[in-house]
């Protein structure tokens, strides 16, 4: 970045001054004051990383950690996440590769770290939950 916030390269460094590798620039999106990691799956599974977010109005810098959880063998309607998402609207829940819809009359709701499904899954269903905490 330059001092005026313009993206000058397709790299992000972690706290140890190591590059986080992305397959291509399409994995990063700059939209106004927002840097978006489009494909967090492209990071190595063991890579722990945080994104520092600066609120333009207040100047407050917050740390956000994107993550992905895989849950299998679920036979009850509640999935408990390892962390509490920063916002329910920023959670993506996939069942067997299909993106589910969040909402009281849709596929699931989120309160705290609990994802409550509107149906009872079968043990062979595979859930992938992507969120930031």
C-alpha positions as CSV (number, residue, x, y, z in Angstrom):
1,X,0.0,0.0,0.0
2,X,1.0,3.6,-0.4
3,X,0.2,6.2,2.2
4,X,-3.1,7.1,0.5
5,X,-4.3,3.5,0.8
6,X,-3.8,2.4,-2.8
7,X,-3.0,-1.3,-3.3
8,X,0.4,-1.5,-4.9
9,X,1.0,-5.3,-4.9
10,X,-0.9,-8.6,-4.5
11,X,0.7,-9.6,-1.2
12,X,-0.1,-9.5,2.4
13,X,2.4,-10.2,5.1
14,X,1.8,-11.8,8.5
15,X,3.2,-10.6,11.8
16,X,6.4,-12.5,11.2
17,X,7.1,-10.7,8.0
18,X,6.3,-13.8,5.9
19,X,4.2,-13.5,2.8
20,X,0.8,-15.0,2.8
21,X,0.5,-16.6,-0.6
22,X,-2.5,-16.2,-2.8
23,X,-3.1,-18.1,-6.1
24,X,-3.8,-14.8,-7.9
25,X,-4.9,-11.3,-7.5
26,X,-8.6,-12.4,-7.8
27,X,-8.2,-13.7,-4.2
28,X,-8.0,-10.1,-3.1
29,X,-10.6,-7.3,-3.7
30,X,-10.3,-3.7,-2.8
31,X,-13.6,-1.9,-2.6
32,X,-13.4,1.7,-1.1
33,X,-11.9,1.2,2.3
34,X,-12.4,-2.6,2.3
35,X,-9.8,-5.3,1.6
36,X,-11.7,-8.6,0.9
37,X,-10.1,-12.0,1.0
38,X,-12.3,-13.7,-1.6
39,X,-11.0,-17.3,-1.3
40,X,-9.7,-18.1,2.3
41,X,-9.5,-21.7,1.2
42,X,-6.4,-20.8,-0.8
43,X,-4.4,-20.3,2.4
44,X,-2.8,-23.4,3.8
45,X,-5.1,-25.0,6.4
46,X,-2.5,-24.6,9.2
47,X,-2.0,-20.9,8.4
48,X,-3.4,-18.8,11.2
49,X,-3.8,-15.2,10.2
50,X,-5.5,-12.1,11.3
51,X,-6.7,-9.1,9.3
52,X,-6.4,-5.7,10.9
53,X,-9.4,-3.5,10.1
54,X,-9.3,0.2,10.7
55,X,-12.6,2.0,11.1
56,X,-12.4,5.2,9.0
57,X,-14.6,7.3,11.2
58,X,-13.0,6.4,14.6
59,X,-9.5,5.3,13.6
60,X,-10.0,2.2,15.8
61,X,-8.0,-0.8,14.6
62,X,-9.6,-4.2,15.2
63,X,-8.2,-7.7,14.6
64,X,-10.4,-10.1,12.7
65,X,-9.5,-13.8,12.2
66,X,-11.2,-15.6,9.3
67,X,-11.7,-19.3,9.8
68,X,-13.4,-22.3,8.3
69,X,-14.8,-25.3,10.2
70,X,-15.8,-28.7,8.9
71,X,-18.4,-30.6,10.9
72,X,-19.6,-34.1,10.1
73,X,-21.7,-36.7,11.9
74,X,-24.2,-34.0,13.0
75,X,-27.6,-35.5,13.8
76,X,-29.1,-32.7,15.9
77,X,-30.3,-29.3,14.7
78,X,-27.7,-27.3,16.6
79,X,-24.0,-26.9,15.5
80,X,-21.7,-25.3,18.1
81,X,-18.9,-23.3,16.5
82,X,-15.4,-23.2,18.1
83,X,-15.5,-19.4,18.2
84,X,-18.3,-16.7,18.2
85,X,-18.6,-15.0,14.8
86,X,-18.2,-11.2,14.8
87,X,-21.5,-10.9,12.9
88,X,-24.1,-13.5,11.9
89,X,-24.5,-11.8,8.5
90,X,-20.9,-12.6,7.7
91,X,-21.3,-16.4,8.2
92,X,-21.5,-18.8,5.3
93,X,-22.9,-22.3,6.1
94,X,-22.6,-25.0,3.4
95,X,-24.2,-28.4,3.6
96,X,-22.9,-31.0,1.2
97,X,-21.5,-28.1,-0.9
98,X,-24.8,-26.1,-1.1
99,X,-24.8,-22.6,0.5
100,X,-27.6,-22.4,3.0
101,X,-29.7,-19.3,3.7
102,X,-29.7,-17.5,7.1
103,X,-33.0,-16.3,8.5
104,X,-35.8,-17.3,10.9
105,X,-37.9,-18.8,8.1
106,X,-35.0,-20.1,6.1
107,X,-32.3,-22.8,6.6
108,X,-30.6,-21.6,9.9
109,X,-30.2,-18.9,12.5
110,X,-27.2,-17.9,14.5
111,X,-27.1,-16.8,18.2
112,X,-23.6,-16.5,19.7
113,X,-21.6,-19.5,18.5
114,X,-24.7,-21.7,18.0
115,X,-26.0,-22.4,14.5
116,X,-29.5,-23.7,14.7
117,X,-30.7,-25.5,11.6
118,X,-34.4,-25.5,10.6
119,X,-34.1,-29.2,9.9
120,X,-32.5,-32.3,11.3
121,X,-29.5,-33.4,9.2
122,X,-28.4,-37.0,8.7
123,X,-25.0,-38.2,9.9
124,X,-23.5,-38.4,6.4
125,X,-24.1,-34.6,5.8
126,X,-21.0,-32.5,5.6
127,X,-21.1,-28.9,6.9
128,X,-18.5,-26.3,6.1
129,X,-18.9,-23.0,8.1
130,X,-16.9,-20.0,7.1
131,X,-16.8,-17.0,9.4
132,X,-14.6,-14.4,11.1
133,X,-14.2,-14.0,14.9
